[in-house]
Amino acid sequence: MTRQSTKAERQRRVRHWQAHISAQKGSGLSRAEYCKQHNLSYHAASYWSRKFSQPEHKQTNLVPVNFSSSIKINRERSTRSELKVILPSKIAIEVGDDFSPVALAKLLAVLERD
């Protein structure tokens, strides 16, 4: 098996378990009952649930962005920011040279939920 197909298989497995763990939490069923109904290994579900709940192992999902005339990116040098993204909903994100990666990650996580 090539390295690329191994990586693709791992990504598929992670997405598979992310979907099941999320569905189980929203179902109101116990993990055991959910696994029984979906013919899943209880021990594997427990493993993945622990893995996804650990902050240092949270997977970052990248979303492709289609740049069109409705999204403007301003890379002009200024004292305020190095990069400015204006979304169609009038939300603007400005990132300066001294930005906090943690704060930006939190902001993007909140915007992803909406």
Sequence and secondary structure as in RCSB ss.txt:
>XXXX:A:sequence
MTRQSTKAERQRRVRHWQAHISAQKGSGLSRAEYCKQHNLSYHAASYWSRKFSQPEHKQTNLVPVNFSSSIKINR
ERSTRSELKVILPSKIAIEVGDDFSPVALAKLLAVLERD
>XXXX:A:secstr
  HHHHHHHHHHHHHHHHHHHHHHHHH   HHHHHHHTT  HHHHHHHHHHHH GGG           TTSEEE 
   SS SEEEE TTS EEEE TT  HHHHHHHHHHHHH 
